[in-house]
């Protein structure tokens, strides 16, 4: 399925983008992501964002012609990397710090991932934006943590579990709300690392 305006006229075309201050643009991006978290992607409308930010719907369509393009831009603008800079000198302690960092934002970002889960299977641009904003930066940071551990000799380069560490960390963030109705907080994630991730890597 191609990117199409889900809630507005497809005939809205801008000859050129109007100028917005970075602060105003960020206000739009914050509003769209918050509405997705609270209401879901399907319930998000340009009308709703326009109302919450006190602007006209035509202003939004001039900037972003479709809802998927608008959401993709918001995701990219809010790209953050929480795991970069974690380097305690020990793989076990690095992964504990990863768990604590993930726990600090798990509720907010997990809710966003869940709300976009179906939409990203329908729109390639939206899927790529989600990966660029919330997935790939953290996976790259985890790979760097693991690479340093291999160089230090803490874990063998051919340890099969190395490949699955990102999947384990992202998987537990996604699945705990389904299993228990609660987001994975820092304490829970540290316990998960100690009980499941470290033993899988041959560490205690």
VEXKEFI-867555 format. One line per 2 residues: number of its first residue (from 1); their letters; for each residue x, y, z of N, C-alpha, C. Coordinates in steps of 0.1 Angstrom, whole numbers, plus 5000, padded with zeros to 4 digits. Each point is the difference from the previous one (the first is absolute). Layout:
N
NUM) a) X,Y,Z,X,Y,Z,X,Y,Z | ...
This chain:
204
1) xx) 5008,4988,5000,4992,5012,5000,5009,5012,5000 | 4996,5010,4992,5008,5012,4999,4996,5010,5010
3) xx) 5008,5010,5003,4997,5011,5009,4988,5008,4995 | 4989,5000,5007,4989,5009,4996,4994,5007,5012
5) xx) 4994,5011,4998,4994,5007,5011,4988,4992,5005 | 5001,4996,5012,4989,4992,5005,4988,5008,5005
7) xx) 5001,5013,5002,4989,5007,5006,4999,5014,4993 | 5005,5002,4989,4999,5013,4994,5000,4999,4985
9) xx) 4997,5010,4993,4999,5000,4985,5014,4998,4994 | 5000,4991,4990,5013,4997,4993,5004,5011,4991
11) xx) 4990,5009,4997,5003,5011,4991,5007,5011,5006 | 5003,5000,5013,5007,5011,5007,5015,4999,4995
13) xx) 5004,5009,4992,5014,5001,4995,5005,5013,5003 | 5013,5001,5004,5006,5012,5003,5011,5003,4989
15) xx) 5000,5012,4995,5010,5004,4990,5013,5001,5007 | 5001,5004,5012,5012,5000,5008,4997,5000,5015
17) xx) 5009,4995,5008,4998,4999,5014,5000,5013,5006 | 4990,5003,5009,5001,5012,5008,5011,4999,5010
19) xx) 5005,5012,5005,5011,5000,5009,4994,4999,5014 | 5006,4990,5008,4996,4999,5014,5013,5001,5008
21) xx) 4999,5006,5012,5011,5000,5009,5003,4985,5004 | 5012,4997,5004,5003,4987,5005,4992,4997,5012
23) xx) 4997,5010,5009,4992,4998,5012,4986,4996,4996 | 4994,5007,4990,4986,4997,4996,4999,4986,4994
25) xx) 5010,4997,4992,5000,4987,4993,5001,4989,5011 | 5008,5002,5010,5002,4990,5010,4987,4998,5008
27) xx) 4992,5011,5002,4988,5000,5007,4990,4991,4992 | 5000,5001,4987,4992,4991,4992,5004,4985,5001
29) xx) 5013,4998,5000,5005,4986,5001,4997,4994,5014 | 5001,5008,5010,4997,4995,5014,4985,4997,5001
31) xx) 4992,5008,4994,4985,4998,5000,4996,4987,4993 | 5006,4998,4988,4996,4988,4993,5004,4987,5007
33) xx) 5012,5000,5005,5005,4988,5007,4992,4998,5013 | 4997,5010,5007,4992,4998,5012,4986,4995,4997
35) xx) 4994,5005,4989,4986,4995,4997,5001,4986,4995 | 5011,4996,4994,5001,4985,4996,5001,4992,5013
37) xx) 5008,5004,5010,5002,4993,5012,4986,4998,5007 | 4992,5011,5001,4988,5000,5007,4988,4994,4993
39) xx) 5000,5002,4987,4988,4996,4992,5002,4989,4990 | 5013,4998,4996,5003,4990,4989,5002,5007,4987
41) xx) 5006,4993,4991,5003,5006,4987,4987,5002,4992 | 4991,4991,5000,4988,5001,4992,4992,5011,5004
43) xx) 5000,5004,5013,4991,5011,5005,5007,5013,4998 | 5013,5000,4996,5006,5013,4998,4995,5007,4988
45) xx) 4997,5013,5001,4995,5007,4988,5007,5014,5000 | 5001,5005,4988,5006,5013,4998,4991,5011,5007
47) xx) 4987,4997,5000,4991,5009,5008,5003,5001,5014 | 5003,4988,5006,5003,4999,5014,5013,5007,5004
49) xx) 5010,4998,4991,5013,5007,5003,4998,5015,4998 | 4993,5004,4990,4998,5015,4997,4993,5006,5012
51) xx) 4990,4993,5006,4993,5006,5011,5009,5001,5012 | 5008,4989,5003,5008,5000,5012,5011,5010,4999
53) xx) 5005,5004,4988,5011,5009,4998,4995,5014,4996 | 4987,5002,4999,4994,5013,4996,5005,5005,4987
55) xx) 4999,4991,4989,5004,5004,4987,4989,4995,4990 | 5001,5004,4988,4990,4995,4990,5005,4987,4994
57) xx) 4991,4991,4996,5003,4987,4994,5008,5003,4987 | 4997,5010,4993,5007,5003,4988,5015,5003,5002
59) xx) 5003,5005,5012,5014,5003,5003,5008,4986,5001 | 4993,4990,5006,5007,4987,5002,5001,4994,4986
61) xx) 4990,5001,4992,5001,4993,4986,5010,5007,4991 | 5002,5013,5003,5010,5007,4992,5014,4995,5003
63) xx) 5002,4996,5013,5013,4995,5004,5002,4985,4997 | 4990,4993,5003,5000,4985,4999,4987,4996,4993
65) xx) 5002,4995,4988,4988,4998,4991,4991,4988,5005 | 5005,4991,5008,4992,4988,5004,5003,4998,5015
67) xx) 4991,4993,5006,5002,4996,5014,5013,4991,5002 | 5002,4990,4992,5013,4992,5002,5012,5009,4999
69) xx) 5000,5009,4990,5012,5009,4999,5002,5009,5012 | 4989,5005,5006,5000,5008,5012,5006,4992,5011
71) xx) 4995,4988,5002,5005,4992,5011,5014,4996,4998 | 5004,4996,4988,5014,4997,4997,5009,5011,5004
73) xx) 4996,5012,4996,5008,5012,5003,5001,5002,5015 | 4989,4998,5007,5001,5002,5015,5009,4989,5006
75) xx) 4999,4988,4996,5009,4990,5005,5015,5003,4998 | 5003,5005,4988,5014,5003,4997,5005,5012,5008
77) xx) 4991,5009,5002,5004,5012,5008,5002,4997,5015 | 4994,4989,5005,5001,4997,5014,5010,4988,5002
79) xx) 5008,4998,4990,5010,4989,5002,5009,5002,5011 | 5001,4990,5009,5009,5001,5012,5008,4987,5001
81) xx) 5012,5001,5005,5007,4987,5002,5004,5000,5015 | 4994,4991,5007,5002,4999,5015,5012,4992,5004
83) xx) 5004,4990,4991,5010,4991,5004,5014,5005,4996 | 5001,5010,4992,5014,5005,4996,5006,5006,5013
85) xx) 5013,4997,5001,5008,5006,5011,5001,4990,5012 | 4992,4989,5000,5001,4991,5011,5013,4992,4998
87) xx) 5009,5001,5009,5013,4993,4999,5006,4999,5014 | 4996,4990,5008,5005,4998,5013,5013,4993,5001
89) xx) 5004,4993,4989,5012,4992,5000,4997,4985,5002 | 4987,4997,5002,4995,4987,5003,4987,4997,4992
91) xx) 5000,4989,4993,4988,4997,4992,4987,4999,5009 | 5002,4993,5011,4989,4998,5009,4994,5013,5005
93) xx) 5009,5009,5004,4996,5013,5005,4995,5009,4989 | 5005,4998,4988,4995,5008,4989,4985,4996,4997
95) xx) 4998,4987,5000,4986,4995,4998,4991,5004,5011 | 5005,5001,5012,4991,5005,5011,4997,5014,4998
97) xx) 5009,5008,4995,4998,5014,4997,4990,5002,4989 | 5001,4991,4990,4991,5000,4989,4986,4997,5005
99) xx) 4999,4991,5009,4987,4996,5006,4994,5012,5007 | 5008,5007,5008,4995,5012,5007,4996,5011,4991
101) xx) 5008,5002,4989,4996,5011,4991,4987,4996,4992 | 4999,4988,4997,4988,4995,4993,4988,5002,5009
103) xx) 5002,4997,5013,4988,5001,5009,4996,5014,5002 | 5009,5009,4998,4996,5015,5002,4990,5004,4990
105) xx) 5001,4995,4987,4991,5004,4990,4991,4990,4994 | 5000,4988,5007,4992,4989,4994,4986,5002,4998
107) xx) 4993,5007,5010,4986,5002,4999,4997,5009,4989 | 5007,5011,4998,4997,5010,4989,5003,4994,4987
109) xx) 5011,4994,4998,5004,4995,4986,4993,4987,4997 | 4998,4991,5010,4993,4988,4997,4985,5002,4996
111) xx) 4994,5010,5007,4986,5004,4996,5000,5005,4985 | 5010,5007,4996,5001,5005,4987,5002,4989,4990
113) xx) 5009,4990,5003,5002,4989,4992,4988,4992,4998 | 4993,4998,5011,4987,4992,4999,4990,5007,4992
115) xx) 4999,5013,5001,4990,5007,4993,5002,5000,4985 | 5013,4999,4996,5004,5001,4986,5002,4986,4994
117) xx) 4998,4989,5008,5003,4987,4995,4994,4996,4987 | 4987,5002,4999,4993,4996,4988,5003,5010,4988
119) xx) 5000,5013,5003,5002,5010,4990,5013,4998,4993 | 5011,4997,5007,5013,4999,4993,5000,4988,4991
121) xx) 4991,4990,5001,5000,4989,4990,4993,5004,4987 | 4993,5012,5001,4992,5004,4988,5007,5012,4992
123) xx) 5010,5006,5007,5007,5012,4993,5015,4999,5002 | 5007,4998,4989,5014,4998,5001,5008,5012,5006
125) xx) 4996,5012,4996,5006,5012,5005,4999,5001,5015 | 4988,4997,5005,4997,5001,5014,5008,4989,5008
127) xx) 5001,4988,4994,5008,4989,5006,5015,5004,5001 | 5005,5006,4989,5014,5004,5000,5003,5011,5010
129) xx) 4990,5010,5001,5002,5011,5010,5000,4994,5014 | 4991,4991,5003,5000,4994,5013,5013,4993,5004
131) xx) 5005,4992,4990,5013,4993,5002,5011,5010,5002 | 5001,5011,4992,5010,5010,5002,4999,5008,5013
133) xx) 4988,5002,5005,4998,5007,5012,5002,4992,5013 | 4995,4988,5001,4999,4993,5012,5008,4987,5000
135) xx) 5003,4994,4989,5006,4987,5000,5015,5000,4996 | 5003,5004,4988,5013,4999,4995,5011,5007,5009
137) xx) 4998,5012,5005,5010,5007,5008,5003,4991,5013 | 4990,4994,5006,5002,4993,5012,5007,4986,4997
139) xx) 4996,4994,4989,5006,4988,4995,5015,5002,4997 | 5003,5011,4993,5014,5003,4998,5008,5002,5012
141) xx) 4994,5007,5010,5007,5002,5013,5002,4987,5007 | 4991,4991,5000,5001,4987,5006,5011,4992,4993
143) xx) 5001,5001,4987,5010,4993,4993,5014,5005,5004 | 5001,5013,5002,5013,5006,5004,5004,4995,5014
145) xx) 4990,4999,5009,5003,4995,5013,5005,4985,5000 | 4993,4992,4991,5004,4986,4999,5014,4999,4993
147) xx) 5003,5009,4990,5013,4999,4993,5011,5003,5010 | 4998,5010,5009,5011,5003,5010,5002,4988,5009
149) xx) 4989,4993,5004,5001,4989,5009,5008,4988,4993 | 4998,4998,4987,5007,4990,4993,5015,5004,4999
151) xx) 5003,5013,4998,5014,5004,5000,5007,4998,5013 | 4992,5002,5011,5006,4999,5013,5001,4985,5004
153) xx) 4995,4991,4992,5001,4986,5003,4989,4995,5010 | 4990,5008,5003,4990,4996,5009,4990,4989,4994
155) xx) 4999,5001,4987,4991,4990,4994,5006,4997,4986 | 4999,4987,4996,5006,4996,4987,4992,5006,4989
157) xx) 5008,5003,4989,4994,5006,4988,4989,4991,4994 | 5002,4987,5001,4990,4991,4994,4989,4995,5010
159) xx) 4999,5007,5011,4989,4997,5010,4987,5002,4993 | 4992,4990,4998,4987,5001,4992,4990,5010,5006
161) xx) 5000,5002,5013,4990,5009,5006,5003,5015,4997 | 5012,5003,4995,5003,5015,4997,4990,5005,4990
163) xx) 4996,4992,4990,4991,5005,4990,4987,5003,5005 | 4996,4994,5011,4986,5002,5005,4998,5009,5011
165) xx) 5011,5007,5005,4998,5009,5011,4991,5012,4997 | 5001,5006,4988,4990,5011,4997,4985,4994,5000
167) xx) 4998,4988,4994,4987,4995,5000,4995,4997,5014 | 5009,4995,5009,4996,4998,5014,4995,5013,5007
169) xx) 5008,5010,4998,4997,5013,5007,4987,5006,4994 | 4999,5001,4987,4988,5006,4994,4988,4991,5002
171) xx) 5002,4987,5000,4989,4991,5001,4994,5001,5014 | 5008,5001,5011,4994,5000,5013,4992,5013,5002
173) xx) 5005,5011,4994,4993,5013,5001,4987,4999,4993 | 4999,4993,4989,4987,4999,4993,4990,4990,5007
175) xx) 5006,4989,5005,4991,4990,5004,4995,5001,5015 | 5007,5007,5008,4995,5000,5014,4987,5007,5002
177) xx) 4997,5011,4993,4986,5005,5001,4989,4991,4996 | 5003,4991,4991,4990,4990,4995,4999,4989,5011
179) xx) 5011,4996,5006,4999,4989,5009,4995,5004,5014 | 5003,5012,5004,4996,5004,5014,4992,5013,5001
181) xx) 4999,5007,4989,4994,5013,5000,5008,5011,5006 | 5013,4998,5002,5009,5010,5005,5012,5001,4991
183) xx) 5005,5013,4999,5012,5002,4992,5012,4995,5008 | 5011,4997,4993,5012,4995,5006,5008,5011,5005
185) xx) 5000,5002,5013,5008,5011,5007,5014,4996,5002 | 5008,5009,5005,5014,4997,5001,5003,4988,5009
187) xx) 4994,4999,5011,5002,4988,5009,4997,4987,4993 | 4989,5000,4993,4996,4987,4993,5011,4997,4989
189) xx) 5004,5010,4993,5009,4998,4989,5014,4996,5005 | 5005,5005,5011,5012,4996,5006,4999,4985,5004
191) xx) 4989,4996,5006,4999,4986,5004,4999,4991,4988 | 4994,5005,4989,5000,4992,4987,5014,4998,4995
193) xx) 5008,5011,5000,5014,4999,4995,5007,4990,5008 | 4999,5001,5013,5008,4991,5009,4995,4985,4999
195) xx) 4987,4998,4998,4995,4986,5000,5000,4994,4986 | 4999,5008,4990,4999,4994,4986,5011,5004,4991
197) xx) 5004,5013,4999,5009,5005,4990,5014,4995,5004 | 5004,5003,5012,5014,4997,5004,5003,4985,4999
199) xx) 4991,4991,5005,5002,4986,4999,5001,4995,4985 | 4992,5006,4992,5000,4997,4986,5014,5003,4993
201) xx) 5006,5010,5005,5014,5004,4996,5011,4992,5007 | 4996,4992,5009,5010,4992,5007,5006,5008,5012
203) xx) 4993,5010,5004,5005,5009,5011,4991,4998,5012 | 5006,5002,5012,4992,4999,5012,5002,5013,5008
